[in-house]
Each structure stands twice: as C-alpha cells, then as structure tokens.
C-alpha cells in the first residue's frame, strides 16, 4: 500500500509540475506580414497554436506587424514581450533577421521559428548568419520529399505534361522543384512512359503573381499544352491558377499547406490536384507540448531538419494534402505505400540543389520569367 501511495504521490507531483509549467507559458504568434486568414503559413500556425493553448489552458494571442519589414516584426516581438508573452511562434523565413536581432536581447523568451533556416539567421544588412541562441528553435523541412510525392502523384494520375513555377530560387524552393522532378521521373519510369512525360521548369524571381507571370502561364497551358503546374513560392500560385482556370481540365498543385480551399475557392472547383505540405501544425503542437513538459533544453539552439518520422503519412512533417484528387492511377493506399518505401529507404530522394537532377523524362529548364 505504501508503494502505491508513493507512486500516486509521485504522479500527482509530476502533474502539478506540468500544470505549473503550462500555467507559466504565455504563447503569442506573430504573423510574417500577412493575416491569419491567408490560408497558408499564418493561418495554419495561428490555428494550431490557438487550438493547443485553448485545449491546455494556456494564454494565447497573436500580433500582426504594421508592415513587411524586419523593423515592424521586431516591434511586434517587443510588444509581445512587454505584455509578458514568453513563447513566441514565428512562421516563415521572413523572421530570420528578426530572430537574429532579438534572440540575445530577450534571453528569457523562447522563439519557435518555422521554416527559418541557418542561412536565414542574418541581421539586417549583414551577410554572415548568426548561430541560434539557446532560446531559439528553428524548424526547416525536407521539401524535396513532399515535392517528390507531388510529382510522383501527378504522373501516376495520368498527367504527362507538367510544369514547375518556382518563386525565387532560394534553397527551399529549389528543393521542392528538384524533388518534384525526381518524383515525376520515378513514376514515369514505373509506368514505362518516360518518353511521354515532359516537365517545363521556370522561376518567377518573385513570391507573388502578376500580369507578366500570368501571361507566361497562359502560354504554358494554352500553347505548350501543360496540364498541371506545381506553383511553389508564396502568392505566385495566383498566376498559375488564373491561367489554369481559362483552360478546360487544366490543374494546379499547391505548396506548403493544403491550398485546395484558397485556389479552388478563388479560381474554380476542382482546380487543385494536391499540395506539397510542410507540417507546421505538427511542429507547433510538438514544441508547445515539449515546452509545457519542461523539455526545452532538448531543442533550444537547434535548426531541426524535419521530414518523415514513420510510415503513417499523416504523422510526418512533410506530406501531400488530404484533399488530393485520388483516382485509380494513384489511390490513398498507393500514397501510403509510397511513404512506407521512402521511410524505409527503398526510395531515396536527393536534396542536392546545385544542378537539375538527371532524369529519363524531358525537362525543359527555362530559367526565369524575369
């Protein structure tokens, strides 16, 4: 009986300590410059942080900078700290300079920086990255893996003329693109159709759509006969989607989050074949739970490269979207089998970004729109 009582007391103390840690947490999310209704990085991060905090009795709020600049983002960090928020969740590479500026100034504040790489951690107007301090955790994602999944799915679903429209040729976007090419190539080889598959490949040199890029996409869809474009780079999807909406049967592949709702909602039902996704919500949930459990020391000072953690597609930090338009050529079971092979090492995907991957399919590397 004494042992049982001791065990119960120990459990009670552990739960009390956990509750105390959770009680001390005050979580704030800061948007990069957009809003929490952007159906992308900001909204996904906001909804995940808010849901975790509501479920666990943790105080939560969010802040939106007045403009798109490091100074405005730093101002929101200062405001959050002044208002006693001690865990700040920051979505997007735009926060790299912000973290570099504030990490030493606020050593008692924990920063969770999503999609911020070691390369991004540079102070304003400086070229040399700084090391993440012990109060910073950066998560980056193995974009080549979900890019591969998207390319593989597209060819298995019967698309033979594909396009990749990247934003700027930064490492994350290039990994998406090169993964996409590798996946499409692998599926074409499996189907014995390598000679039939063509991939057009270009960068817009910006992270938003405009009339010039839309005209370029019009040419792809209407003249070259491109059937589906993987639009990868912030708001640049708008140009691909606008062009696709003009052509019967033309499709788009989204990026970072499940973009079906925003693309289909704005440009036409059924336009989005799938999206290559990063596990932002999973990262938020994991990190807030770990902080509440007192495990921050296992994460602080790191830039973690997140990818596959198991054979369950939904549990991984890189995936294709639940809204994927599965069909006989590529079913949900086929996707699960693909993930299993990737996790077990039967399929390997290169993350090299120095040169276009060697393929058996035709890749027309068209450089940049502008």
C-alpha positions as CSV (number, residue, x, y, z in Angstrom):
1,X,0.0,0.0,0.0
2,X,2.8,2.4,0.8
3,X,4.4,1.8,-2.6
4,X,1.0,2.5,-4.3
5,X,0.6,5.7,-2.2
6,X,4.2,6.7,-3.1
7,X,3.5,6.1,-6.8
8,X,0.3,8.1,-6.7
9,X,2.0,11.0,-4.9
10,X,4.8,10.9,-7.5
11,X,2.3,11.1,-10.3
12,X,0.4,13.9,-8.6
13,X,3.7,15.9,-8.2
14,X,4.5,15.3,-11.9
15,X,1.1,16.5,-13.0
16,X,1.3,19.5,-10.7
17,X,4.7,20.4,-12.1
18,X,3.4,20.0,-15.7
19,X,0.4,22.2,-14.8
20,X,2.7,24.8,-13.3
21,X,4.9,24.9,-16.4
22,X,1.8,25.2,-18.7
23,X,0.5,27.9,-16.4
24,X,3.7,29.9,-16.7
25,X,3.6,29.7,-20.5
26,X,2.1,32.6,-22.4
27,X,2.1,32.0,-26.1
28,X,2.0,34.6,-28.8
29,X,2.1,34.1,-32.6
30,X,3.3,36.9,-34.8
31,X,2.3,36.9,-38.5
32,X,5.1,37.5,-41.0
33,X,3.2,40.4,-42.7
34,X,0.0,38.8,-43.8
35,X,-3.1,38.0,-41.9
36,X,-4.3,34.9,-40.0
37,X,-6.9,34.2,-42.8
38,X,-4.3,33.8,-45.5
39,X,-5.0,30.0,-45.8
40,X,-1.2,29.5,-45.7
41,X,1.6,29.8,-43.2
42,X,0.0,32.4,-40.9
43,X,-3.4,30.8,-40.7
44,X,-2.1,27.3,-40.2
45,X,0.3,28.4,-37.5
46,X,-2.3,30.6,-35.8
47,X,-5.0,27.8,-35.7
48,X,-2.6,25.2,-34.4
49,X,-1.2,27.4,-31.6
50,X,-4.7,28.7,-30.6
51,X,-6.1,25.2,-30.6
52,X,-3.3,23.8,-28.4
53,X,-3.5,26.7,-26.0
54,X,-7.3,26.5,-25.7
55,X,-7.1,22.7,-25.1
56,X,-4.4,23.1,-22.4
57,X,-5.5,26.3,-20.6
58,X,-2.6,28.4,-21.9
59,X,-2.9,32.1,-22.5
60,X,-2.6,32.9,-26.2
61,X,-2.8,35.9,-28.5
62,X,-1.4,37.0,-31.9
63,X,0.2,40.1,-33.3
64,X,0.3,41.4,-36.9
65,X,3.1,43.8,-37.9
66,X,2.1,47.1,-39.4
67,X,4.2,46.4,-42.5
68,X,6.5,43.9,-44.2
69,X,9.9,44.8,-42.7
70,X,12.2,43.4,-40.0
71,X,11.7,46.6,-38.0
72,X,7.9,46.0,-37.9
73,X,8.4,42.4,-36.9
74,X,10.9,43.3,-34.2
75,X,8.4,45.9,-32.9
76,X,5.8,43.1,-32.5
77,X,8.3,40.9,-30.6
78,X,9.0,43.8,-28.3
79,X,5.3,44.4,-27.8
80,X,4.7,40.7,-27.0
81,X,7.5,40.6,-24.5
82,X,6.3,43.8,-22.9
83,X,2.9,42.2,-22.5
84,X,4.5,39.2,-20.8
85,X,4.3,36.6,-23.5
86,X,7.3,34.3,-23.2
87,X,6.8,31.8,-26.0
88,X,6.7,33.3,-29.5
89,X,5.8,31.3,-32.6
90,X,7.1,32.9,-35.8
91,X,6.1,31.4,-39.2
92,X,8.2,31.9,-42.3
93,X,11.7,32.6,-43.4
94,X,11.0,36.4,-43.2
95,X,11.6,36.1,-39.5
96,X,15.2,35.1,-40.0
97,X,16.5,38.7,-39.5
98,X,14.1,39.3,-36.7
99,X,15.3,36.3,-34.7
100,X,18.9,37.3,-35.3
101,X,18.1,40.8,-33.9
102,X,16.2,39.8,-30.8
103,X,17.5,36.5,-29.5
104,X,20.2,38.0,-27.3
105,X,18.0,40.9,-26.1
106,X,15.3,38.6,-24.8
107,X,17.1,35.5,-23.3
108,X,14.1,34.5,-21.2
109,X,11.8,34.4,-24.2
110,X,11.5,31.1,-26.2
111,X,11.3,31.6,-30.0
112,X,9.9,28.9,-32.2
113,X,10.8,29.9,-35.8
114,X,9.1,27.9,-38.5
115,X,10.8,27.4,-41.9
116,X,13.7,29.6,-40.8
117,X,17.0,28.1,-41.8
118,X,20.5,28.7,-40.6
119,X,21.0,30.6,-43.8
120,X,18.1,33.0,-42.9
121,X,19.5,33.9,-39.5
122,X,21.2,37.1,-40.6
123,X,20.9,40.6,-39.0
124,X,19.6,43.3,-41.3
125,X,22.2,44.3,-43.9
126,X,24.6,41.6,-42.8
127,X,25.8,38.7,-44.9
128,X,27.0,36.3,-42.2
129,X,24.4,34.2,-40.4
130,X,24.4,34.1,-36.6
131,X,24.1,30.9,-34.6
132,X,20.7,30.3,-33.0
133,X,20.9,31.0,-29.3
134,X,19.7,28.6,-26.6
135,X,16.3,30.3,-26.5
136,X,15.7,29.7,-30.3
137,X,14.4,26.6,-32.1
138,X,14.2,26.7,-35.8
139,X,12.4,24.1,-37.9
140,X,13.1,23.6,-41.5
141,X,11.5,20.9,-43.7
142,X,12.7,18.4,-46.3
143,X,10.9,19.9,-49.2
144,X,12.4,17.5,-51.6
145,X,10.4,14.7,-50.1
146,X,6.9,16.2,-50.4
147,X,7.9,17.7,-53.8
148,X,8.8,14.1,-54.8
149,X,5.4,12.9,-53.6
150,X,3.6,15.6,-55.6
151,X,5.5,14.9,-58.8
152,X,5.0,11.1,-58.4
153,X,1.3,11.5,-57.8
154,X,0.8,13.8,-60.8
155,X,2.3,11.3,-63.2
156,X,0.5,8.3,-61.7
157,X,-2.7,10.2,-62.0
158,X,-2.1,10.4,-65.8
159,X,-0.6,13.9,-66.3
160,X,2.2,13.8,-68.9
161,X,3.0,17.5,-69.5
162,X,3.9,19.0,-66.2
163,X,5.2,22.4,-65.1
164,X,7.1,23.8,-62.2
165,X,6.7,27.5,-61.4
166,X,9.0,28.5,-58.6
167,X,9.1,31.8,-56.8
168,X,12.7,32.8,-56.2
169,X,15.4,30.2,-56.5
170,X,16.1,30.0,-52.7
171,X,17.2,26.6,-51.4
172,X,13.7,25.6,-50.1
173,X,12.0,26.4,-53.4
174,X,14.8,24.6,-55.4
175,X,14.4,21.5,-53.2
176,X,10.7,21.5,-53.9
177,X,11.3,21.7,-57.6
178,X,14.1,19.2,-57.8
179,X,12.1,16.8,-55.7
180,X,9.1,17.2,-58.0
181,X,11.2,16.4,-61.0
182,X,12.6,13.3,-59.3
183,X,9.2,12.0,-58.3
184,X,7.6,12.6,-61.7
185,X,10.6,10.8,-63.3
186,X,10.3,7.8,-61.0
187,X,6.6,7.4,-61.7
188,X,7.1,7.7,-65.4
189,X,9.8,5.0,-65.3
190,X,7.5,2.7,-63.3
191,X,4.7,3.2,-65.8
192,X,7.0,2.7,-68.8
193,X,6.2,6.2,-70.0
194,X,9.4,8.1,-69.6
195,X,9.4,9.0,-73.2
196,X,6.0,10.6,-72.9
197,X,6.5,12.8,-69.9
198,X,7.7,16.4,-70.3
199,X,8.3,18.9,-67.5
200,X,8.6,22.7,-68.1
201,X,10.6,24.4,-65.3
202,X,10.9,28.1,-64.5
203,X,11.3,30.6,-61.7
204,X,9.3,33.8,-61.5
205,X,12.0,35.6,-59.4
206,X,9.4,36.8,-57.0
207,X,6.9,35.4,-54.5
208,X,3.8,36.9,-56.0
209,X,1.8,36.6,-59.2
210,X,1.5,39.4,-61.7
211,X,0.4,40.1,-65.3
212,X,3.7,39.0,-66.8
213,X,3.8,35.7,-65.0
214,X,0.1,35.0,-65.7
215,X,0.9,35.6,-69.4
216,X,3.8,33.2,-69.2
217,X,1.5,30.6,-67.6
218,X,-1.2,31.3,-70.3
219,X,1.4,30.3,-72.9
220,X,2.2,27.1,-71.0
221,X,-1.4,26.0,-70.6
222,X,-2.8,27.2,-73.9
223,X,0.1,26.9,-76.4
224,X,2.5,24.3,-75.0
225,X,-0.3,22.1,-73.6
226,X,0.9,21.9,-70.0
227,X,-1.7,20.1,-68.0
228,X,-0.7,20.8,-64.4
229,X,1.7,23.3,-62.8
230,X,3.3,23.0,-59.3
231,X,3.2,26.6,-58.2
232,X,5.8,27.0,-55.5
233,X,6.5,30.3,-53.9
234,X,4.1,32.3,-51.8
235,X,1.4,34.1,-53.8
236,X,2.9,33.2,-57.2
237,X,0.2,30.5,-57.3
238,X,-2.3,33.1,-58.3
239,X,-0.7,33.4,-61.8
240,X,-0.8,29.7,-62.4
241,X,-4.3,29.4,-61.1
242,X,-5.6,32.3,-63.1
243,X,-4.1,30.8,-66.3
244,X,-5.3,27.3,-65.5
245,X,-8.9,28.5,-64.9
246,X,-9.1,29.5,-68.6
247,X,-8.4,26.0,-69.9
248,X,-10.7,23.1,-69.5
249,X,-9.1,20.3,-67.5
250,X,-6.0,22.4,-66.5
251,X,-4.8,21.9,-63.0
252,X,-2.6,23.4,-60.3
253,X,-0.5,21.8,-57.4
254,X,-0.3,23.9,-54.2
255,X,2.5,24.2,-51.8
256,X,3.4,24.5,-48.0
257,X,-0.2,23.9,-46.8
258,X,-3.3,22.4,-48.3
259,X,-4.1,25.1,-50.8
260,X,-7.2,23.5,-52.3
261,X,-9.6,25.7,-50.4
262,X,-8.0,29.0,-51.4
263,X,-7.2,28.0,-55.0
264,X,-10.5,26.3,-55.8
265,X,-12.4,28.9,-53.9
266,X,-10.9,31.8,-55.9
267,X,-10.4,30.2,-59.3
268,X,-12.7,27.2,-59.7
269,X,-13.8,24.0,-58.0
270,X,-11.5,21.0,-58.6
271,X,-8.6,23.0,-59.9
272,X,-6.1,21.8,-57.2
273,X,-4.8,18.2,-57.8
274,X,-2.8,18.1,-54.5
275,X,-0.5,20.3,-52.4
276,X,3.0,19.5,-51.2
277,X,2.8,20.3,-47.5
278,X,5.0,21.1,-44.5
279,X,3.9,20.0,-41.1
280,X,3.6,23.4,-39.5
281,X,0.7,22.4,-37.2
282,X,2.6,19.2,-36.1
283,X,5.7,21.3,-35.3
284,X,3.7,23.8,-33.2
285,X,1.9,21.1,-31.3
286,X,5.1,19.2,-30.6
287,X,7.1,22.2,-29.5
288,X,4.4,23.7,-27.2
289,X,3.9,20.3,-25.6
290,X,7.6,19.9,-25.1
291,X,7.9,23.4,-23.5
292,X,5.0,22.6,-21.2
293,X,6.7,19.4,-20.2
294,X,9.9,21.2,-19.3
295,X,11.9,19.7,-22.3
296,X,13.0,22.9,-24.0
297,X,16.7,22.1,-23.3
298,X,16.4,19.3,-25.8
299,X,15.5,21.8,-28.6
300,X,17.0,25.2,-27.9
301,X,19.8,26.3,-30.1
302,X,18.9,23.9,-32.9
303,X,17.9,24.2,-36.5
304,X,16.0,20.9,-37.0
305,X,15.5,19.4,-40.5
306,X,12.1,17.7,-40.3
307,X,10.9,15.1,-42.7
308,X,9.5,11.6,-42.3
309,X,9.0,10.1,-38.8
310,X,7.2,6.9,-39.7
311,X,5.1,5.0,-42.2
312,X,1.8,6.8,-41.3
313,X,1.5,9.6,-43.9
314,X,-0.5,11.9,-41.6
315,X,2.2,11.7,-38.8
316,X,5.0,13.1,-41.0
317,X,6.4,16.6,-41.2
318,X,6.2,16.5,-45.0
319,X,3.1,15.2,-46.8
320,X,0.7,15.7,-49.7
321,X,-2.7,17.1,-48.9
322,X,-5.7,15.3,-47.5
323,X,-7.6,16.9,-50.4
324,X,-5.5,15.1,-53.0
325,X,-7.7,14.1,-56.0
326,X,-7.0,10.3,-55.8
327,X,-8.1,8.1,-58.6
328,X,-7.4,4.6,-59.9
329,X,-3.9,5.5,-61.0
330,X,-3.0,6.8,-57.6
331,X,-5.1,5.9,-54.5
332,X,-4.7,6.8,-50.8
333,X,-3.3,3.2,-50.4
334,X,-0.8,3.9,-53.1
335,X,0.3,7.1,-51.3
336,X,0.7,5.1,-48.1
337,X,2.8,2.5,-49.9
338,X,5.0,5.3,-51.4
339,X,5.5,6.9,-47.9
340,X,6.4,3.5,-46.5
341,X,9.1,2.9,-49.2
342,X,10.5,6.4,-48.7
343,X,10.7,5.9,-44.9
344,X,12.3,2.5,-45.1
345,X,14.9,3.7,-47.6
346,X,13.6,1.7,-50.6
347,X,13.2,5.1,-52.3
348,X,15.8,7.8,-51.8
349,X,15.4,11.4,-52.8
350,X,18.4,13.7,-53.4
351,X,18.3,17.0,-51.6
352,X,21.2,18.4,-53.7
353,X,20.4,21.8,-55.3
354,X,23.5,22.5,-57.3
355,X,22.2,21.1,-60.6
356,X,19.0,19.8,-62.1
357,X,18.6,16.1,-61.3
358,X,19.4,13.6,-64.1
359,X,16.2,12.2,-65.5
360,X,14.8,9.9,-68.2
361,X,11.9,12.2,-68.8
362,X,12.4,15.5,-70.7
363,X,12.9,18.6,-68.5
364,X,12.9,22.0,-70.3
365,X,14.8,24.3,-67.9
366,X,13.5,27.7,-69.0
367,X,15.5,29.8,-66.4
368,X,13.4,32.7,-65.1
369,X,10.4,34.6,-66.3
370,X,12.1,37.9,-65.4
